[in-house]
Amino acid sequence: MNTWKCEQCGYQFKSEAPPEKCPACHVACSFLDVTVYTPDIHEGADNRIKPKPDSAPIHK
């Protein structure tokens, strides 16, 4: 199972594949696979997948 993050609102959830629309913001957008991403290890990491301070917790 992968962890996906909505590129639009930052919502994260676990699923085998990303849906067509985000379950939180209901927008058809891109999803980033953040399953094995560890922001503390990688300097200069992709800003699109860094957690936002107000982001929602990961839902299963």
PDBQT receptor file of N, H, CA, C and O in Angstrom, charges set to zero:
ATOM      1  N   MET A   1       0.844  -1.171   0.000  1.00  0.00    +0.000 N 
ATOM      2  CA  MET A   1       0.000   0.000   0.000  1.00  0.00    +0.000 C 
ATOM      3  C   MET A   1       0.894   1.240   0.000  1.00  0.00    +0.000 C 
ATOM      4  O   MET A   1       1.892   1.287   0.720  1.00  0.00    +0.000 OA
ATOM      5  N   ASN A   2       0.541   2.234  -0.799  1.00  0.00    +0.000 N 
ATOM      6  H   ASN A   2      -0.270   2.195  -1.383  1.00  0.00    +0.000 HD
ATOM      7  CA  ASN A   2       1.313   3.460  -0.930  1.00  0.00    +0.000 C 
ATOM      8  C   ASN A   2       0.662   4.602  -0.151  1.00  0.00    +0.000 C 
ATOM      9  O   ASN A   2      -0.532   4.569   0.145  1.00  0.00    +0.000 OA
ATOM     10  N   THR A   3       1.461   5.600   0.169  1.00  0.00    +0.000 N 
ATOM     11  H   THR A   3       2.432   5.627  -0.072  1.00  0.00    +0.000 HD
ATOM     12  CA  THR A   3       0.951   6.825   0.772  1.00  0.00    +0.000 C 
ATOM     13  C   THR A   3       0.980   7.895  -0.304  1.00  0.00    +0.000 C 
ATOM     14  O   THR A   3       2.026   8.166  -0.894  1.00  0.00    +0.000 OA
ATOM     15  N   TRP A   4      -0.167   8.502  -0.558  1.00  0.00    +0.000 N 
ATOM     16  H   TRP A   4      -1.017   8.282  -0.079  1.00  0.00    +0.000 HD
ATOM     17  CA  TRP A   4      -0.311   9.505  -1.602  1.00  0.00    +0.000 C 
ATOM     18  C   TRP A   4      -0.575  10.866  -0.979  1.00  0.00    +0.000 C 
ATOM     19  O   TRP A   4      -1.235  10.965   0.056  1.00  0.00    +0.000 OA
ATOM     20  N   LYS A   5      -0.052  11.927  -1.619  1.00  0.00    +0.000 N 
ATOM     21  H   LYS A   5       0.483  11.846  -2.459  1.00  0.00    +0.000 HD
ATOM     22  CA  LYS A   5      -0.280  13.289  -1.152  1.00  0.00    +0.000 C 
ATOM     23  C   LYS A   5      -0.857  14.108  -2.306  1.00  0.00    +0.000 C 
ATOM     24  O   LYS A   5      -0.313  14.126  -3.410  1.00  0.00    +0.000 OA
ATOM     25  N   CYS A   6      -1.968  14.782  -2.023  1.00  0.00    +0.000 N 
ATOM     26  H   CYS A   6      -2.410  14.768  -1.126  1.00  0.00    +0.000 HD
ATOM     27  CA  CYS A   6      -2.600  15.656  -3.013  1.00  0.00    +0.000 C 
ATOM     28  C   CYS A   6      -1.700  16.859  -3.242  1.00  0.00    +0.000 C 
ATOM     29  O   CYS A   6      -1.316  17.543  -2.293  1.00  0.00    +0.000 OA
ATOM     30  N   GLU A   7      -1.366  17.117  -4.499  1.00  0.00    +0.000 N 
ATOM     31  H   GLU A   7      -1.679  16.561  -5.269  1.00  0.00    +0.000 HD
ATOM     32  CA  GLU A   7      -0.499  18.244  -4.824  1.00  0.00    +0.000 C 
ATOM     33  C   GLU A   7      -1.224  19.575  -4.608  1.00  0.00    +0.000 C 
ATOM     34  O   GLU A   7      -0.584  20.609  -4.418  1.00  0.00    +0.000 OA
ATOM     35  N   GLN A   8      -2.544  19.545  -4.637  1.00  0.00    +0.000 N 
ATOM     36  H   GLN A   8      -3.063  18.705  -4.792  1.00  0.00    +0.000 HD
ATOM     37  CA  GLN A   8      -3.335  20.766  -4.482  1.00  0.00    +0.000 C 
ATOM     38  C   GLN A   8      -3.462  21.196  -3.017  1.00  0.00    +0.000 C 
ATOM     39  O   GLN A   8      -3.140  22.334  -2.677  1.00  0.00    +0.000 OA
ATOM     40  N   CYS A   9      -3.931  20.285  -2.147  1.00  0.00    +0.000 N 
ATOM     41  H   CYS A   9      -4.193  19.361  -2.424  1.00  0.00    +0.000 HD
ATOM     42  CA  CYS A   9      -4.232  20.674  -0.759  1.00  0.00    +0.000 C 
ATOM     43  C   CYS A   9      -3.301  20.037   0.281  1.00  0.00    +0.000 C 
ATOM     44  O   CYS A   9      -3.319  20.449   1.441  1.00  0.00    +0.000 OA
ATOM     45  N   GLY A  10      -2.495  19.052  -0.103  1.00  0.00    +0.000 N 
ATOM     46  H   GLY A  10      -2.481  18.718  -1.045  1.00  0.00    +0.000 HD
ATOM     47  CA  GLY A  10      -1.560  18.431   0.827  1.00  0.00    +0.000 C 
ATOM     48  C   GLY A  10      -2.130  17.256   1.609  1.00  0.00    +0.000 C 
ATOM     49  O   GLY A  10      -1.424  16.677   2.435  1.00  0.00    +0.000 OA
ATOM     50  N   TYR A  11      -3.390  16.886   1.374  1.00  0.00    +0.000 N 
ATOM     51  H   TYR A  11      -3.964  17.356   0.703  1.00  0.00    +0.000 HD
ATOM     52  CA  TYR A  11      -4.022  15.756   2.066  1.00  0.00    +0.000 C 
ATOM     53  C   TYR A  11      -3.262  14.472   1.750  1.00  0.00    +0.000 C 
ATOM     54  O   TYR A  11      -2.905  14.235   0.596  1.00  0.00    +0.000 OA
ATOM     55  N   GLN A  12      -3.012  13.644   2.756  1.00  0.00    +0.000 N 
ATOM     56  H   GLN A  12      -3.302  13.836   3.693  1.00  0.00    +0.000 HD
ATOM     57  CA  GLN A  12      -2.308  12.378   2.581  1.00  0.00    +0.000 C 
ATOM     58  C   GLN A  12      -3.197  11.223   2.983  1.00  0.00    +0.000 C 
ATOM     59  O   GLN A  12      -3.963  11.318   3.942  1.00  0.00    +0.000 OA
ATOM     60  N   PHE A  13      -3.091  10.115   2.235  1.00  0.00    +0.000 N 
ATOM     61  H   PHE A  13      -2.469  10.037   1.456  1.00  0.00    +0.000 HD
ATOM     62  CA  PHE A  13      -3.896   8.934   2.518  1.00  0.00    +0.000 C 
ATOM     63  C   PHE A  13      -3.197   7.712   1.957  1.00  0.00    +0.000 C 
ATOM     64  O   PHE A  13      -2.316   7.826   1.105  1.00  0.00    +0.000 OA
ATOM     65  N   LYS A  14      -3.590   6.546   2.436  1.00  0.00    +0.000 N 
ATOM     66  H   LYS A  14      -4.306   6.453   3.128  1.00  0.00    +0.000 HD
ATOM     67  CA  LYS A  14      -3.019   5.279   1.975  1.00  0.00    +0.000 C 
ATOM     68  C   LYS A  14      -3.990   4.596   1.019  1.00  0.00    +0.000 C 
ATOM     69  O   LYS A  14      -5.191   4.518   1.275  1.00  0.00    +0.000 OA
ATOM     70  N   SER A  15      -3.438   4.103  -0.093  1.00  0.00    +0.000 N 
ATOM     71  H   SER A  15      -2.462   4.166  -0.302  1.00  0.00    +0.000 HD
ATOM     72  CA  SER A  15      -4.228   3.432  -1.116  1.00  0.00    +0.000 C 
ATOM     73  C   SER A  15      -3.257   2.744  -2.077  1.00  0.00    +0.000 C 
ATOM     74  O   SER A  15      -2.097   3.143  -2.184  1.00  0.00    +0.000 OA
ATOM     75  N   GLU A  16      -3.728   1.721  -2.768  1.00  0.00    +0.000 N 
ATOM     76  H   GLU A  16      -4.670   1.397  -2.681  1.00  0.00    +0.000 HD
ATOM     77  CA  GLU A  16      -2.886   1.049  -3.765  1.00  0.00    +0.000 C 
ATOM     78  C   GLU A  16      -2.566   1.981  -4.931  1.00  0.00    +0.000 C 
ATOM     79  O   GLU A  16      -1.448   1.971  -5.444  1.00  0.00    +0.000 OA
ATOM     80  N   ALA A  17      -3.545   2.788  -5.352  1.00  0.00    +0.000 N 
ATOM     81  H   ALA A  17      -4.454   2.796  -4.935  1.00  0.00    +0.000 HD
ATOM     82  CA  ALA A  17      -3.375   3.710  -6.469  1.00  0.00    +0.000 C 
ATOM     83  C   ALA A  17      -4.110   5.010  -6.145  1.00  0.00    +0.000 C 
ATOM     84  O   ALA A  17      -5.080   4.996  -5.387  1.00  0.00    +0.000 OA
ATOM     85  N   PRO A  18      -3.664   6.125  -6.707  1.00  0.00    +0.000 N 
ATOM     86  CA  PRO A  18      -4.346   7.387  -6.430  1.00  0.00    +0.000 C 
ATOM     87  C   PRO A  18      -5.710   7.439  -7.127  1.00  0.00    +0.000 C 
ATOM     88  O   PRO A  18      -5.876   6.861  -8.201  1.00  0.00    +0.000 OA
ATOM     89  N   PRO A  19      -6.680   8.125  -6.528  1.00  0.00    +0.000 N 
ATOM     90  CA  PRO A  19      -7.996   8.248  -7.159  1.00  0.00    +0.000 C 
ATOM     91  C   PRO A  19      -7.969   9.337  -8.234  1.00  0.00    +0.000 C 
ATOM     92  O   PRO A  19      -6.959  10.019  -8.409  1.00  0.00    +0.000 OA
ATOM     93  N   GLU A  20      -9.072   9.494  -8.943  1.00  0.00    +0.000 N 
ATOM     94  H   GLU A  20      -9.893   8.940  -8.801  1.00  0.00    +0.000 HD
ATOM     95  CA  GLU A  20      -9.159  10.547  -9.952  1.00  0.00    +0.000 C 
ATOM     96  C   GLU A  20      -9.292  11.921  -9.301  1.00  0.00    +0.000 C 
ATOM     97  O   GLU A  20      -8.767  12.909  -9.815  1.00  0.00    +0.000 OA
ATOM     98  N   LYS A  21      -9.999  11.983  -8.164  1.00  0.00    +0.000 N 
ATOM     99  H   LYS A  21     -10.426  11.180  -7.746  1.00  0.00    +0.000 HD
ATOM    100  CA  LYS A  21     -10.187  13.244  -7.441  1.00  0.00    +0.000 C 
ATOM    101  C   LYS A  21      -9.736  13.059  -5.998  1.00  0.00    +0.000 C 
ATOM    102  O   LYS A  21      -9.838  11.968  -5.438  1.00  0.00    +0.000 OA
ATOM    103  N   CYS A  22      -9.242  14.127  -5.413  1.00  0.00    +0.000 N 
ATOM    104  H   CYS A  22      -9.159  15.014  -5.868  1.00  0.00    +0.000 HD
ATOM    105  CA  CYS A  22      -8.809  14.096  -4.020  1.00  0.00    +0.000 C 
ATOM    106  C   CYS A  22     -10.013  13.905  -3.102  1.00  0.00    +0.000 C 
ATOM    107  O   CYS A  22     -11.024  14.586  -3.270  1.00  0.00    +0.000 OA
ATOM    108  N   PRO A  23      -9.924  12.985  -2.129  1.00  0.00    +0.000 N 
ATOM    109  CA  PRO A  23     -11.027  12.783  -1.201  1.00  0.00    +0.000 C 
ATOM    110  C   PRO A  23     -11.266  13.977  -0.277  1.00  0.00    +0.000 C 
ATOM    111  O   PRO A  23     -12.342  14.085   0.310  1.00  0.00    +0.000 OA
ATOM    112  N   ALA A  24     -10.293  14.870  -0.136  1.00  0.00    +0.000 N 
ATOM    113  H   ALA A  24      -9.419  14.782  -0.614  1.00  0.00    +0.000 HD
ATOM    114  CA  ALA A  24     -10.445  16.017   0.767  1.00  0.00    +0.000 C 
ATOM    115  C   ALA A  24     -10.933  17.269   0.040  1.00  0.00    +0.000 C 
ATOM    116  O   ALA A  24     -11.918  17.879   0.455  1.00  0.00    +0.000 OA
ATOM    117  N   CYS A  25     -10.253  17.659  -1.043  1.00  0.00    +0.000 N 
ATOM    118  H   CYS A  25      -9.452  17.164  -1.381  1.00  0.00    +0.000 HD
ATOM    119  CA  CYS A  25     -10.607  18.909  -1.727  1.00  0.00    +0.000 C 
ATOM    120  C   CYS A  25     -11.487  18.678  -2.954  1.00  0.00    +0.000 C 
ATOM    121  O   CYS A  25     -11.988  19.633  -3.548  1.00  0.00    +0.000 OA
ATOM    122  N   HIS A  26     -11.675  17.422  -3.332  1.00  0.00    +0.000 N 
ATOM    123  H   HIS A  26     -11.268  16.646  -2.850  1.00  0.00    +0.000 HD
ATOM    124  CA  HIS A  26     -12.559  17.028  -4.445  1.00  0.00    +0.000 C 
ATOM    125  C   HIS A  26     -12.146  17.629  -5.786  1.00  0.00    +0.000 C 
ATOM    126  O   HIS A  26     -12.992  17.876  -6.645  1.00  0.00    +0.000 OA
ATOM    127  N   VAL A  27     -10.846  17.863  -5.966  1.00  0.00    +0.000 N 
ATOM    128  H   VAL A  27     -10.158  17.662  -5.269  1.00  0.00    +0.000 HD
ATOM    129  CA  VAL A  27     -10.307  18.401  -7.206  1.00  0.00    +0.000 C 
ATOM    130  C   VAL A  27      -9.564  17.286  -7.936  1.00  0.00    +0.000 C 
ATOM    131  O   VAL A  27      -8.875  16.480  -7.311  1.00  0.00    +0.000 OA
ATOM    132  N   ALA A  28      -9.704  17.242  -9.255  1.00  0.00    +0.000 N 
ATOM    133  H   ALA A  28     -10.264  17.896  -9.763  1.00  0.00    +0.000 HD
ATOM    134  CA  ALA A  28      -8.931  16.302 -10.061  1.00  0.00    +0.000 C 
ATOM    135  C   ALA A  28      -7.527  16.895 -10.185  1.00  0.00    +0.000 C 
ATOM    136  O   ALA A  28      -7.317  17.851 -10.932  1.00  0.00    +0.000 OA
ATOM    137  N   CYS A  29      -6.566  16.327  -9.450  1.00  0.00    +0.000 N 
ATOM    138  H   CYS A  29      -6.737  15.551  -8.843  1.00  0.00    +0.000 HD
ATOM    139  CA  CYS A  29      -5.222  16.890  -9.428  1.00  0.00    +0.000 C 
ATOM    140  C   CYS A  29      -4.185  15.772  -9.433  1.00  0.00    +0.000 C 
ATOM    141  O   CYS A  29      -4.526  14.590  -9.458  1.00  0.00    +0.000 OA
ATOM    142  N   SER A  30      -2.931  16.160  -9.408  1.00  0.00    +0.000 N 
ATOM    143  H   SER A  30      -2.653  17.120  -9.388  1.00  0.00    +0.000 HD
ATOM    144  CA  SER A  30      -1.846  15.195  -9.364  1.00  0.00    +0.000 C 
ATOM    145  C   SER A  30      -1.623  14.732  -7.928  1.00  0.00    +0.000 C 
ATOM    146  O   SER A  30      -1.816  15.494  -6.980  1.00  0.00    +0.000 OA
ATOM    147  N   PHE A  31      -1.217  13.481  -7.783  1.00  0.00    +0.000 N 
ATOM    148  H   PHE A  31      -1.060  12.862  -8.553  1.00  0.00    +0.000 HD
ATOM    149  CA  PHE A  31      -0.885  12.930  -6.475  1.00  0.00    +0.000 C 
ATOM    150  C   PHE A  31       0.563  12.513  -6.487  1.00  0.00    +0.000 C 
ATOM    151  O   PHE A  31       1.044  11.937  -7.463  1.00  0.00    +0.000 OA
ATOM    152  N   LEU A  32       1.256  12.801  -5.411  1.00  0.00    +0.000 N 
ATOM    153  H   LEU A  32       0.865  13.269  -4.619  1.00  0.00    +0.000 HD
ATOM    154  CA  LEU A  32       2.659  12.423  -5.261  1.00  0.00    +0.000 C 
ATOM    155  C   LEU A  32       2.747  11.197  -4.369  1.00  0.00    +0.000 C 
ATOM    156  O   LEU A  32       2.102  11.135  -3.323  1.00  0.00    +0.000 OA
ATOM    157  N   ASP A  33       3.552  10.216  -4.785  1.00  0.00    +0.000 N 
ATOM    158  H   ASP A  33       4.076  10.267  -5.635  1.00  0.00    +0.000 HD
ATOM    159  CA  ASP A  33       3.765   9.021  -3.978  1.00  0.00    +0.000 C 
ATOM    160  C   ASP A  33       4.830   9.356  -2.943  1.00  0.00    +0.000 C 
ATOM    161  O   ASP A  33       6.006   9.481  -3.283  1.00  0.00    +0.000 OA
ATOM    162  N   VAL A  34       4.427   9.502  -1.681  1.00  0.00    +0.000 N 
ATOM    163  H   VAL A  34       3.471   9.400  -1.405  1.00  0.00    +0.000 HD
ATOM    164  CA  VAL A  34       5.347   9.861  -0.603  1.00  0.00    +0.000 C 
ATOM    165  C   VAL A  34       5.557   8.683   0.350  1.00  0.00    +0.000 C 
ATOM    166  O   VAL A  34       5.853   8.880   1.529  1.00  0.00    +0.000 OA
ATOM    167  N   THR A  35       5.406   7.472  -0.155  1.00  0.00    +0.000 N 
ATOM    168  H   THR A  35       5.166   7.311  -1.112  1.00  0.00    +0.000 HD
ATOM    169  CA  THR A  35       5.494   6.263   0.659  1.00  0.00    +0.000 C 
ATOM    170  C   THR A  35       6.808   6.160   1.416  1.00  0.00    +0.000 C 
ATOM    171  O   THR A  35       6.795   5.864   2.611  1.00  0.00    +0.000 OA
ATOM    172  N   VAL A  36       7.922   6.388   0.774  1.00  0.00    +0.000 N 
ATOM    173  H   VAL A  36       7.933   6.628  -0.196  1.00  0.00    +0.000 HD
ATOM    174  CA  VAL A  36       9.227   6.204   1.409  1.00  0.00    +0.000 C 
ATOM    175  C   VAL A  36       9.985   7.513   1.552  1.00  0.00    +0.000 C 
ATOM    176  O   VAL A  36      11.199   7.505   1.760  1.00  0.00    +0.000 OA
ATOM    177  N   TYR A  37       9.300   8.620   1.445  1.00  0.00    +0.000 N 
ATOM    178  H   TYR A  37       8.314   8.627   1.276  1.00  0.00    +0.000 HD
ATOM    179  CA  TYR A  37       9.956   9.919   1.527  1.00  0.00    +0.000 C 
ATOM    180  C   TYR A  37      10.303  10.265   2.973  1.00  0.00    +0.000 C 
ATOM    181  O   TYR A  37       9.452  10.170   3.856  1.00  0.00    +0.000 OA
ATOM    182  N   THR A  38      11.543  10.663   3.214  1.00  0.00    +0.000 N 
ATOM    183  H   THR A  38      12.235  10.740   2.496  1.00  0.00    +0.000 HD
ATOM    184  CA  THR A  38      11.991  11.061   4.545  1.00  0.00    +0.000 C 
ATOM    185  C   THR A  38      12.626  12.442   4.417  1.00  0.00    +0.000 C 
ATOM    186  O   THR A  38      13.795  12.540   4.044  1.00  0.00    +0.000 OA
ATOM    187  N   PRO A  39      11.880  13.522   4.718  1.00  0.00    +0.000 N 
ATOM    188  CA  PRO A  39      12.400  14.870   4.489  1.00  0.00    +0.000 C 
ATOM    189  C   PRO A  39      13.615  15.232   5.325  1.00  0.00    +0.000 C 
ATOM    190  O   PRO A  39      14.387  16.098   4.914  1.00  0.00    +0.000 OA
ATOM    191  N   ASP A  40      13.820  14.613   6.478  1.00  0.00    +0.000 N 
ATOM    192  H   ASP A  40      13.193  13.910   6.813  1.00  0.00    +0.000 HD
ATOM    193  CA  ASP A  40      14.941  14.960   7.340  1.00  0.00    +0.000 C 
ATOM    194  C   ASP A  40      16.278  14.486   6.786  1.00  0.00    +0.000 C 
ATOM    195  O   ASP A  40      17.323  14.998   7.188  1.00  0.00    +0.000 OA
ATOM    196  N   ILE A  41      16.268  13.535   5.886  1.00  0.00    +0.000 N 
ATOM    197  H   ILE A  41      15.419  13.119   5.560  1.00  0.00    +0.000 HD
ATOM    198  CA  ILE A  41      17.500  12.945   5.371  1.00  0.00    +0.000 C 
ATOM    199  C   ILE A  41      17.998  13.663   4.113  1.00  0.00    +0.000 C 
ATOM    200  O   ILE A  41      19.205  13.753   3.890  1.00  0.00    +0.000 OA
ATOM    201  N   HIS A  42      17.086  14.169   3.300  1.00  0.00    +0.000 N 
ATOM    202  H   HIS A  42      16.105  14.096   3.482  1.00  0.00    +0.000 HD
ATOM    203  CA  HIS A  42      17.438  14.711   1.995  1.00  0.00    +0.000 C 
ATOM    204  C   HIS A  42      17.447  16.235   2.002  1.00  0.00    +0.000 C 
ATOM    205  O   HIS A  42      16.393  16.868   2.068  1.00  0.00    +0.000 OA
ATOM    206  N   GLU A  43      18.626  16.813   1.936  1.00  0.00    +0.000 N 
ATOM    207  H   GLU A  43      19.482  16.299   1.883  1.00  0.00    +0.000 HD
ATOM    208  CA  GLU A  43      18.729  18.263   1.850  1.00  0.00    +0.000 C 
ATOM    209  C   GLU A  43      18.388  18.688   0.431  1.00  0.00    +0.000 C 
ATOM    210  O   GLU A  43      18.761  18.004  -0.523  1.00  0.00    +0.000 OA
ATOM    211  N   GLY A  44      17.692  19.792   0.276  1.00  0.00    +0.000 N 
ATOM    212  H   GLY A  44      17.388  20.347   1.050  1.00  0.00    +0.000 HD
ATOM    213  CA  GLY A  44      17.301  20.261  -1.048  1.00  0.00    +0.000 C 
ATOM    214  C   GLY A  44      16.181  19.425  -1.639  1.00  0.00    +0.000 C 
ATOM    215  O   GLY A  44      16.072  19.311  -2.860  1.00  0.00    +0.000 OA
ATOM    216  N   ALA A  45      15.349  18.841  -0.793  1.00  0.00    +0.000 N 
ATOM    217  H   ALA A  45      15.437  18.934   0.199  1.00  0.00    +0.000 HD
ATOM    218  CA  ALA A  45      14.273  17.963  -1.253  1.00  0.00    +0.000 C 
ATOM    219  C   ALA A  45      13.216  18.745  -2.027  1.00  0.00    +0.000 C 
ATOM    220  O   ALA A  45      13.126  19.968  -1.920  1.00  0.00    +0.000 OA
ATOM    221  N   ASP A  46      12.437  18.035  -2.787  1.00  0.00    +0.000 N 
ATOM    222  H   ASP A  46      12.510  17.042  -2.873  1.00  0.00    +0.000 HD
ATOM    223  CA  ASP A  46      11.356  18.593  -3.588  1.00  0.00    +0.000 C 
ATOM    224  C   ASP A  46      10.333  19.268  -2.667  1.00  0.00    +0.000 C 
ATOM    225  O   ASP A  46       9.738  18.595  -1.825  1.00  0.00    +0.000 OA
ATOM    226  N   ASN A  47      10.119  20.559  -2.803  1.00  0.00    +0.000 N 
ATOM    227  H   ASN A  47      10.603  21.106  -3.487  1.00  0.00    +0.000 HD
ATOM    228  CA  ASN A  47       9.203  21.301  -1.941  1.00  0.00    +0.000 C 
ATOM    229  C   ASN A  47       7.757  20.839  -2.070  1.00  0.00    +0.000 C 
ATOM    230  O   ASN A  47       6.960  21.072  -1.162  1.00  0.00    +0.000 OA
ATOM    231  N   ARG A  48       7.401  20.191  -3.171  1.00  0.00    +0.000 N 
ATOM    232  H   ARG A  48       8.048  20.001  -3.909  1.00  0.00    +0.000 HD
ATOM    233  CA  ARG A  48       6.017  19.743  -3.347  1.00  0.00    +0.000 C 
ATOM    234  C   ARG A  48       5.643  18.660  -2.350  1.00  0.00    +0.000 C 
ATOM    235  O   ARG A  48       4.459  18.490  -2.060  1.00  0.00    +0.000 OA
ATOM    236  N   ILE A  49       6.609  17.920  -1.816  1.00  0.00    +0.000 N 
ATOM    237  H   ILE A  49       7.571  18.058  -2.052  1.00  0.00    +0.000 HD
ATOM    238  CA  ILE A  49       6.257  16.826  -0.921  1.00  0.00    +0.000 C 
ATOM    239  C   ILE A  49       6.666  17.059   0.517  1.00  0.00    +0.000 C 
ATOM    240  O   ILE A  49       6.523  16.161   1.347  1.00  0.00    +0.000 OA
ATOM    241  N   LYS A  50       7.168  18.234   0.832  1.00  0.00    +0.000 N 
ATOM    242  H   LYS A  50       7.284  18.964   0.157  1.00  0.00    +0.000 HD
ATOM    243  CA  LYS A  50       7.433  18.566   2.226  1.00  0.00    +0.000 C 
ATOM    244  C   LYS A  50       6.098  18.820   2.917  1.00  0.00    +0.000 C 
ATOM    245  O   LYS A  50       5.222  19.450   2.325  1.00  0.00    +0.000 OA
ATOM    246  N   PRO A  51       5.917  18.355   4.137  1.00  0.00    +0.000 N 
ATOM    247  CA  PRO A  51       4.641  18.574   4.829  1.00  0.00    +0.000 C 
ATOM    248  C   PRO A  51       4.394  20.046   5.097  1.00  0.00    +0.000 C 
ATOM    249  O   PRO A  51       5.312  20.790   5.442  1.00  0.00    +0.000 OA
ATOM    250  N   LYS A  52       3.149  20.456   4.935  1.00  0.00    +0.000 N 
ATOM    251  H   LYS A  52       2.403  19.852   4.654  1.00  0.00    +0.000 HD
ATOM    252  CA  LYS A  52       2.754  21.817   5.265  1.00  0.00    +0.000 C 
ATOM    253  C   LYS A  52       2.461  21.870   6.755  1.00  0.00    +0.000 C 
ATOM    254  O   LYS A  52       2.011  20.874   7.322  1.00  0.00    +0.000 OA
ATOM    255  N   PRO A  53       2.702  23.000   7.403  1.00  0.00    +0.000 N 
ATOM    256  CA  PRO A  53       2.456  23.088   8.845  1.00  0.00    +0.000 C 
ATOM    257  C   PRO A  53       1.007  22.814   9.223  1.00  0.00    +0.000 C 
ATOM    258  O   PRO A  53       0.741  22.298  10.309  1.00  0.00    +0.000 OA
ATOM    259  N   ASP A  54       0.074  23.148   8.352  1.00  0.00    +0.000 N 
ATOM    260  H   ASP A  54       0.290  23.567   7.470  1.00  0.00    +0.000 HD
ATOM    261  CA  ASP A  54      -1.338  22.950   8.660  1.00  0.00    +0.000 C 
ATOM    262  C   ASP A  54      -1.928  21.732   7.948  1.00  0.00    +0.000 C 
ATOM    263  O   ASP A  54      -3.149  21.622   7.842  1.00  0.00    +0.000 OA
ATOM    264  N   SER A  55      -1.090  20.816   7.459  1.00  0.00    +0.000 N 
ATOM    265  H   SER A  55      -0.097  20.905   7.546  1.00  0.00    +0.000 HD
ATOM    266  CA  SER A  55      -1.599  19.672   6.711  1.00  0.00    +0.000 C 
ATOM    267  C   SER A  55      -2.324  18.683   7.622  1.00  0.00    +0.000 C 
ATOM    268  O   SER A  55      -2.025  18.558   8.809  1.00  0.00    +0.000 OA
ATOM    269  N   ALA A  56      -3.265  18.004   7.033  1.00  0.00    +0.000 N 
ATOM    270  H   ALA A  56      -3.508  18.106   6.068  1.00  0.00    +0.000 HD
ATOM    271  CA  ALA A  56      -4.071  17.024   7.762  1.00  0.00    +0.000 C 
ATOM    272  C   ALA A  56      -3.246  15.765   8.007  1.00  0.00    +0.000 C 
ATOM    273  O   ALA A  56      -2.304  15.499   7.260  1.00  0.00    +0.000 OA
ATOM    274  N   PRO A  57      -3.576  14.989   9.029  1.00  0.00    +0.000 N 
ATOM    275  CA  PRO A  57      -2.855  13.750   9.289  1.00  0.00    +0.000 C 
ATOM    276  C   PRO A  57      -3.140  12.715   8.198  1.00  0.00    +0.000 C 
ATOM    277  O   PRO A  57      -4.114  12.827   7.454  1.00  0.00    +0.000 OA
ATOM    278  N   ILE A  58      -2.281  11.723   8.122  1.00  0.00    +0.000 N 
ATOM    279  H   ILE A  58      -1.490  11.632   8.726  1.00  0.00    +0.000 HD
ATOM    280  CA  ILE A  58      -2.454  10.645   7.149  1.00  0.00    +0.000 C 
ATOM    281  C   ILE A  58      -3.636   9.778   7.579  1.00  0.00    +0.000 C 
ATOM    282  O   ILE A  58      -3.758   9.414   8.749  1.00  0.00    +0.000 OA
ATOM    283  N   HIS A  59      -4.500   9.453   6.622  1.00  0.00    +0.000 N 
ATOM    284  H   HIS A  59      -4.400   9.749   5.672  1.00  0.00    +0.000 HD
ATOM    285  CA  HIS A  59      -5.673   8.608   6.896  1.00  0.00    +0.000 C 
ATOM    286  C   HIS A  59      -5.508   7.276   6.201  1.00  0.00    +0.000 C 
ATOM    287  O   HIS A  59      -4.975   7.211   5.093  1.00  0.00    +0.000 OA
ATOM    288  N   LYS A  60      -5.953   6.233   6.832  1.00  0.00    +0.000 N 
ATOM    289  H   LYS A  60      -6.386   6.286   7.731  1.00  0.00    +0.000 HD
ATOM    290  CA  LYS A  60      -5.881   4.887   6.250  1.00  0.00    +0.000 C 
ATOM    291  C   LYS A  60      -7.177   4.530   5.582  1.00  0.00    +0.000 C 
ATOM    292  O   LYS A  60      -7.309   3.435   5.035  1.00  0.00    +0.000 OA
TER     293      LYS A  60
